[in-house]
Amino acid sequence: MAKIKIEGKHKLSGEICISGAKNSAVALIPAAILCDEIVKISNIPNISDIDSLEEILVYLNTKIERTNDTVTIDSSKIENKEIPEEMSQKLRASYYFMASLLGKFKHVEMYFPGGCTIGERPIDQTLKAYRSLGATVTIEDNRYIVDAKELKGSKIYLDMPSVGATINTILASVKAKGKTIIENAAKEPEIVNVATFLNTMGAKIKGAGTNVITIMGVDYLHKSFHEVIPDRIEAGTYVIIGSLLGENLTINKLIPSHIEALTSKLIEAGVNMTIGDDYITISAADNYKAVDIKTLPYPGFPTDLQQPFIPFLTQCRGISTVEETIYENRFQNIYDTNRMGANIIVKNNRIAKIKGATPLQGKNVTATDLRGGASMLICALIADGTTTIDNIKYILRGYDNICEKLSKVGAKIELI
């Protein structure tokens, strides 16, 4: 089984370029099958989740070509078949195929999606939207059958601003008859990216990025070329690393406004950084002070950066508080972080108290999930000695060439 081995305490300098956003790309690819012609998408990250989506496309008899960071998708001969459980359970984003196939064929059969075990991840809001559009939903154990004679526009209020439910509702509504209004919609940049992609094909979507999105159904979507936005979670992860180990380290090809919730907290802790139009340059300092964070939907502090932020807080003087409001099982990384020397107490799986600053020591640790794996990687980079990270399939799901990117700026890291 593959592992990552890291020798800690090496300063990092140079430039790290951010790849396309995982959470955008994994929705754009399923969205592409709604098109009635050929689409091209560039700035696709080189991560295992994309491989899993390609596997589903090939299974559905969709033609896909990958050249460098660009994919070309031709779904003119797509077959609407039940997506097997072993495919759907490889990643959470498989359920975007449910929405696209429903929107295209008015019928879909597949199994409950997989992904990281970071807590309850129900799809009830997505199913609520399908029913509002006129579909019937049949659930047989872990299998879903969604069918509609016709999809009709409707007003849909999401009980919580879920990114997945918002995107799924958009995908299912694009070819529905009439107007669909999504209220209490999520506002994440990835949603804007997906809506823009569909609009370039001829969809009529307004309000993406706000809490009310309006979709006027269309009958036909034409060819398009689209670019994935930079990955704000990858960018945030490297900005955190730069705050701990940077020597004039530049994180390039990002959108600074997408991670303001993070950078404002780093600045509050005492990090000095230069923020440009599409880059951030950082040199690490001593004597950072404790700060508190609370995860919230965008533009609040991202739940996906909560775990990578934990190693930074272990190096801050005083007691920091982390409140996780999105997922109830997102402190799985704390066990190994404490084994490495941190002083963290978790209460009710929702609040973590981090007492710092504490030196960390290299250990053999495990990636429990994608962002938890990133957290352990950051711990390893700042620890004395050598750390080996097991179960790294999670890290490779979401970080494009992470070992190569860190090696080029001075990290002693290798994929075994």
C-alpha positions as CSV (number, residue, x, y, z in Angstrom):
1,M,0.0,0.0,0.0
2,A,1.3,3.5,-0.9
3,K,2.6,5.8,1.8
4,I,4.0,9.3,2.1
5,K,7.3,9.7,4.0
6,I,8.2,13.2,5.2
7,E,11.3,14.6,6.9
8,G,10.1,17.6,8.8
9,K,11.5,21.1,9.6
10,H,12.7,22.1,6.1
11,K,12.0,25.6,5.1
12,L,10.1,26.2,1.8
13,S,10.8,28.8,-0.8
14,G,9.9,29.3,-4.4
15,E,6.5,29.0,-6.1
16,I,3.6,26.6,-5.9
17,C,0.9,26.9,-8.6
18,I,-2.6,26.0,-7.7
19,S,-4.5,23.5,-9.8
20,G,-8.2,23.4,-10.8
21,A,-10.8,23.1,-8.1
22,K,-11.6,19.5,-7.2
23,N,-15.1,20.4,-5.9
24,S,-15.8,22.2,-9.2
25,A,-14.3,19.7,-11.6
26,V,-16.2,16.8,-10.1
27,A,-19.5,18.6,-10.8
28,L,-18.5,19.9,-14.2
29,I,-17.7,16.5,-15.6
30,P,-21.1,15.0,-14.8
31,A,-22.8,18.3,-15.9
32,A,-21.1,17.8,-19.4
33,I,-23.4,14.9,-20.2
34,L,-26.4,17.3,-20.3
35,C,-24.8,18.8,-23.5
36,D,-26.2,17.7,-26.8
37,E,-22.8,18.3,-28.5
38,I,-19.1,18.1,-27.5
39,V,-17.6,20.0,-24.6
40,K,-14.1,20.7,-23.5
41,I,-13.1,21.6,-19.9
42,S,-9.6,22.8,-19.1
43,N,-7.6,23.1,-15.8
44,I,-8.8,19.7,-14.7
45,P,-6.7,18.6,-11.6
46,N,-4.8,15.3,-11.7
47,I,-6.5,13.6,-8.9
48,S,-8.0,10.1,-8.4
49,D,-11.6,11.4,-8.1
50,I,-11.3,12.4,-11.8
51,D,-10.2,8.9,-12.7
52,S,-13.3,7.6,-10.9
53,L,-15.6,9.9,-12.8
54,E,-14.0,8.9,-16.1
55,E,-14.7,5.3,-15.2
56,I,-18.4,6.1,-14.9
57,L,-18.4,8.0,-18.2
58,V,-16.8,5.1,-20.0
59,Y,-19.3,2.7,-18.5
60,L,-22.1,4.9,-19.8
61,N,-20.6,4.8,-23.3
62,T,-19.6,8.4,-23.2
63,K,-16.4,9.3,-25.1
64,I,-13.8,11.1,-23.0
65,E,-10.3,12.2,-24.0
66,R,-7.8,13.6,-21.5
67,T,-4.9,15.7,-22.8
68,N,-2.7,17.3,-20.2
69,D,-5.3,19.2,-18.0
70,T,-8.1,19.3,-20.6
71,V,-10.9,16.8,-21.1
72,T,-13.1,16.5,-24.1
73,I,-16.5,14.8,-23.6
74,D,-18.8,13.5,-26.3
75,S,-22.0,12.1,-24.8
76,S,-23.9,11.8,-28.1
77,K,-24.0,8.0,-27.7
78,I,-24.5,7.8,-24.0
79,E,-26.5,4.9,-22.6
80,N,-28.6,5.4,-19.5
81,K,-27.7,2.4,-17.5
82,E,-27.8,1.7,-13.7
83,I,-24.5,2.9,-12.2
84,P,-23.1,0.0,-10.2
85,E,-22.5,0.4,-6.5
86,E,-18.8,-0.2,-6.7
87,M,-18.5,2.9,-9.0
88,S,-20.9,5.2,-7.1
89,Q,-19.3,4.5,-3.7
90,K,-15.8,5.6,-4.8
91,L,-16.7,9.3,-4.3
92,R,-19.4,11.6,-3.1
93,A,-19.6,13.4,-6.5
94,S,-21.0,10.4,-8.2
95,Y,-24.4,11.6,-7.3
96,Y,-24.1,14.5,-9.8
97,F,-24.6,11.8,-12.4
98,M,-28.0,11.1,-10.8
99,A,-29.0,14.7,-11.4
100,S,-27.6,14.9,-15.0
101,L,-29.1,11.6,-16.1
102,L,-32.4,12.6,-14.6
103,G,-32.3,15.9,-16.4
104,K,-31.3,14.3,-19.7
105,F,-33.4,11.1,-19.7
106,K,-36.1,11.7,-17.0
107,H,-35.0,8.4,-15.4
108,V,-32.0,7.3,-13.5
109,E,-30.9,4.3,-11.4
110,M,-27.9,4.3,-9.1
111,Y,-26.6,3.6,-5.6
112,F,-25.9,5.9,-2.7
113,P,-22.7,7.9,-3.2
114,G,-19.5,7.3,-1.3
115,G,-16.8,9.7,-0.2
116,C,-15.0,10.5,3.1
117,T,-16.6,9.3,6.4
118,I,-16.7,12.7,8.0
119,G,-20.2,12.4,9.4
120,E,-23.8,12.1,8.2
121,R,-24.0,13.2,4.5
122,P,-27.6,12.6,3.6
123,I,-29.1,13.4,0.1
124,D,-32.5,14.3,1.4
125,Q,-32.4,17.8,0.1
126,T,-31.5,16.6,-3.4
127,L,-34.4,14.1,-3.3
128,K,-36.7,16.8,-2.1
129,A,-35.8,18.8,-5.2
130,Y,-36.4,15.9,-7.6
131,R,-39.8,15.4,-6.1
132,S,-40.6,19.1,-6.4
133,L,-39.7,18.9,-10.1
134,G,-42.2,16.1,-10.6
135,A,-40.1,13.0,-10.2
136,T,-40.9,9.9,-8.1
137,V,-38.2,8.5,-5.9
138,T,-38.0,4.8,-5.0
139,I,-35.5,3.7,-2.5
140,E,-34.5,0.0,-2.3
141,D,-31.9,-0.4,0.5
142,N,-29.0,1.5,-0.9
143,R,-30.4,1.8,-4.5
144,Y,-32.3,4.8,-5.9
145,I,-34.7,4.8,-8.8
146,V,-35.8,8.3,-9.9
147,D,-38.4,8.6,-12.7
148,A,-40.5,11.3,-14.2
149,K,-42.8,11.5,-17.2
150,E,-41.8,15.2,-17.4
151,L,-39.8,17.5,-15.2
152,K,-41.5,20.8,-14.5
153,G,-40.0,23.9,-13.0
154,S,-40.9,24.6,-9.3
155,K,-40.0,26.7,-6.3
156,I,-37.7,24.8,-4.1
157,Y,-36.5,25.8,-0.6
158,L,-33.5,24.0,0.7
159,D,-33.6,23.4,4.4
160,M,-29.9,24.2,4.5
161,P,-27.6,25.8,1.9
162,S,-26.1,22.5,0.7
163,V,-23.5,22.7,-2.1
164,G,-24.4,19.3,-3.4
165,A,-28.2,19.8,-3.3
166,T,-27.8,23.2,-5.0
167,I,-25.8,21.8,-7.8
168,N,-28.0,18.8,-8.2
169,T,-31.1,20.9,-8.4
170,I,-29.5,23.1,-11.0
171,L,-28.5,20.1,-13.1
172,A,-32.0,18.5,-12.9
173,S,-33.7,21.8,-13.7
174,V,-31.7,23.0,-16.7
175,K,-33.9,21.0,-19.2
176,A,-37.1,21.0,-17.1
177,K,-40.2,22.8,-18.5
178,G,-40.6,26.3,-17.2
179,K,-39.0,28.2,-14.3
180,T,-37.3,26.7,-11.3
181,I,-36.4,28.9,-8.3
182,I,-33.9,27.6,-5.7
183,E,-34.2,29.5,-2.4
184,N,-31.6,29.3,0.4
185,A,-29.1,28.1,-2.2
186,A,-25.5,27.7,-1.3
187,K,-23.2,30.5,-2.5
188,E,-19.8,28.7,-3.0
189,P,-17.6,29.7,-6.0
190,E,-17.8,26.1,-7.4
191,I,-21.6,26.6,-7.9
192,V,-20.9,29.8,-9.9
193,N,-18.4,27.8,-12.0
194,V,-20.9,25.1,-12.8
195,A,-23.7,27.6,-13.6
196,T,-21.4,29.6,-15.9
197,F,-20.4,26.4,-17.7
198,L,-24.1,25.5,-18.3
199,N,-24.8,29.0,-19.4
200,T,-22.1,28.9,-22.0
201,M,-23.9,25.9,-23.5
202,G,-27.2,27.8,-23.7
203,A,-28.7,27.3,-20.3
204,K,-30.6,30.2,-18.6
205,I,-29.4,30.4,-15.0
206,K,-29.4,33.6,-13.0
207,G,-28.4,34.3,-9.4
208,A,-25.6,31.7,-8.9
209,G,-23.5,32.9,-6.0
210,T,-26.5,34.4,-4.2
211,N,-29.1,32.6,-2.0
212,V,-31.7,32.7,-4.8
213,I,-31.0,31.0,-8.1
214,T,-33.5,31.1,-11.1
215,I,-33.4,28.6,-13.9
216,M,-35.5,28.8,-17.1
217,G,-35.5,25.4,-18.7
218,V,-34.2,24.9,-22.3
219,D,-34.5,22.0,-24.8
220,Y,-31.0,22.0,-26.2
221,L,-27.4,22.6,-25.0
222,H,-24.7,23.3,-27.5
223,K,-21.0,22.8,-27.5
224,S,-18.8,24.7,-25.1
225,F,-15.3,25.3,-23.8
226,H,-14.9,26.0,-20.1
227,E,-12.1,26.4,-17.5
228,V,-12.2,25.1,-13.9
229,I,-11.6,27.8,-11.3
230,P,-8.5,27.5,-9.0
231,D,-8.9,25.2,-6.0
232,R,-9.5,27.4,-3.0
233,I,-9.0,24.5,-0.6
234,E,-5.7,23.5,-2.1
235,A,-4.7,27.2,-2.1
236,G,-5.7,27.5,1.6
237,T,-3.7,24.4,2.5
238,Y,-0.5,25.7,0.9
239,V,-1.0,29.1,2.5
240,I,-1.2,27.4,5.9
241,I,2.0,25.5,5.1
242,G,3.6,28.8,4.0
243,S,2.7,30.4,7.3
244,L,4.6,27.7,9.1
245,L,7.6,27.0,6.9
246,G,7.7,29.7,4.2
247,E,10.7,31.7,3.3
248,N,9.4,34.0,0.6
249,L,7.1,31.2,-0.6
250,T,4.6,32.3,-3.2
251,I,1.3,30.5,-3.8
252,N,0.3,31.4,-7.3
253,K,-2.7,31.1,-9.6
254,L,-5.3,31.5,-6.9
255,I,-8.2,33.8,-6.2
256,P,-7.5,35.5,-2.9
257,S,-11.1,36.6,-2.3
258,H,-12.1,32.9,-2.2
259,I,-10.0,32.3,1.0
260,E,-10.5,35.6,2.8
261,A,-12.0,33.7,5.8
262,L,-8.7,31.9,6.2
263,T,-6.2,34.7,5.4
264,S,-8.0,37.0,7.9
265,K,-7.5,34.5,10.6
266,L,-3.9,33.9,9.8
267,I,-3.3,37.7,9.8
268,E,-5.1,37.9,13.1
269,A,-2.7,35.2,14.5
270,G,0.3,37.3,13.3
271,V,1.2,36.0,9.9
272,N,2.7,38.5,7.5
273,M,1.7,38.0,3.9
274,T,1.6,39.9,0.6
275,I,-1.7,39.4,-1.2
276,G,-1.7,40.2,-4.9
277,D,-4.3,39.8,-7.7
278,D,-3.6,36.1,-8.1
279,Y,-0.9,35.2,-5.6
280,I,0.0,35.3,-1.9
281,T,3.6,35.4,-0.7
282,I,4.5,34.4,2.9
283,S,7.5,34.1,5.2
284,A,7.0,32.2,8.4
285,A,7.4,34.0,11.7
286,D,7.6,33.0,15.4
287,N,5.2,33.8,18.2
288,Y,1.9,33.4,16.6
289,K,-1.1,34.0,18.9
290,A,-4.1,31.7,19.4
291,V,-7.3,32.4,17.3
292,D,-10.8,30.9,17.3
293,I,-12.6,29.7,14.2
294,K,-16.1,28.4,13.5
295,T,-16.9,26.6,10.3
296,L,-19.8,28.1,8.2
297,P,-21.1,27.9,4.7
298,Y,-19.3,30.2,2.2
299,P,-18.1,32.9,2.6
300,G,-17.5,31.7,6.2
301,F,-14.6,29.6,7.3
302,P,-14.6,26.5,5.1
303,T,-15.1,23.1,6.9
304,D,-12.6,21.7,4.3
305,L,-9.9,24.0,5.8
306,Q,-10.7,23.3,9.4
307,Q,-8.6,20.1,9.6
308,P,-5.6,21.6,7.7
309,F,-5.8,24.6,10.1
310,I,-5.3,22.5,13.2
311,P,-1.5,22.0,12.8
312,F,-1.1,25.8,12.5
313,L,-3.0,26.3,15.8
314,T,-0.7,23.8,17.6
315,Q,2.0,26.4,16.9
316,C,0.1,29.4,18.3
317,R,0.6,30.7,21.9
318,G,-2.5,30.3,24.0
319,I,-5.7,28.3,23.7
320,S,-7.5,28.3,20.3
321,T,-11.0,27.0,19.8
322,V,-12.3,25.3,16.7
323,E,-16.1,24.8,16.4
324,E,-17.2,22.5,13.6
325,T,-20.8,23.2,12.6
326,I,-21.0,21.3,9.3
327,Y,-19.9,17.7,9.9
328,E,-20.0,15.8,13.2
329,N,-17.1,13.5,12.5
330,R,-14.4,15.9,11.4
331,F,-11.9,15.6,14.2
332,Q,-10.6,12.2,13.3
333,N,-7.2,13.7,12.7
334,I,-6.9,14.8,16.3
335,Y,-5.9,11.4,17.7
336,D,-2.6,11.2,15.6
337,T,-2.0,14.9,16.0
338,N,-1.9,14.4,19.8
339,R,0.3,11.4,19.4
340,M,2.8,13.7,17.6
341,G,2.8,16.0,20.7
342,A,-0.1,18.3,20.4
343,N,-2.4,19.2,23.3
344,I,-5.9,19.1,22.0
345,I,-9.2,18.2,23.8
346,V,-12.3,17.5,21.8
347,K,-15.8,18.1,23.3
348,N,-19.0,16.4,21.8
349,N,-17.3,15.9,18.4
350,R,-18.0,19.6,17.7
351,I,-15.5,21.7,19.6
352,A,-11.7,21.3,19.9
353,K,-9.5,23.2,22.3
354,I,-5.9,23.5,21.2
355,K,-3.3,24.6,23.7
356,G,0.0,25.8,22.1
357,A,2.6,26.2,21.2
358,T,3.7,22.5,21.3
359,P,6.6,20.9,19.3
360,L,5.6,17.9,17.2
361,Q,7.5,14.7,16.7
362,G,7.5,12.5,13.7
363,K,5.4,9.3,13.9
364,N,3.7,6.7,11.8
365,V,0.2,8.1,11.3
366,T,-2.9,7.5,9.1
367,A,-5.0,9.7,6.8
368,T,-8.6,9.1,8.0
369,D,-10.1,11.2,5.3
370,L,-9.1,13.7,2.6
371,R,-8.7,16.9,4.6
372,G,-7.6,14.9,7.7
373,G,-4.9,13.5,5.6
374,A,-3.8,17.0,4.6
375,S,-3.7,17.9,8.3
376,M,-1.4,15.0,9.0
377,L,0.8,16.0,6.1
378,I,1.2,19.5,7.5
379,C,2.0,18.1,11.0
380,A,4.7,16.0,9.4
381,L,6.2,19.0,7.6
382,I,6.6,20.9,10.9
383,A,7.6,18.0,13.1
384,D,11.0,16.9,14.3
385,G,12.2,13.7,12.6
386,T,10.4,11.6,10.0
387,T,6.7,10.8,9.6
388,T,5.1,8.1,7.5
389,I,1.5,8.6,6.5
390,D,-0.6,5.6,5.7
391,N,-3.9,5.3,3.8
392,I,-2.9,8.1,1.5
393,K,-5.5,7.3,-1.1
394,Y,-7.6,10.0,0.6
395,I,-5.0,12.7,0.1
396,L,-4.5,11.7,-3.6
397,R,-8.3,12.1,-4.1
398,G,-8.1,15.8,-3.7
399,Y,-4.5,17.2,-4.1
400,D,-2.9,17.4,-7.5
401,N,0.7,16.2,-7.5
402,I,1.1,17.3,-3.9
403,C,4.5,15.5,-3.3
404,E,6.0,17.0,-6.5
405,K,4.7,20.5,-5.7
406,L,6.2,20.4,-2.2
407,S,9.5,18.8,-3.2
408,K,10.1,21.6,-5.7
409,V,10.0,24.2,-3.0
410,G,12.3,22.4,-0.6
411,A,10.2,19.8,1.3
412,K,11.8,16.3,2.0
413,I,8.8,14.3,0.9
414,E,8.4,11.1,-1.1
415,L,5.7,8.8,-2.3
416,I,6.5,5.2,-1.4
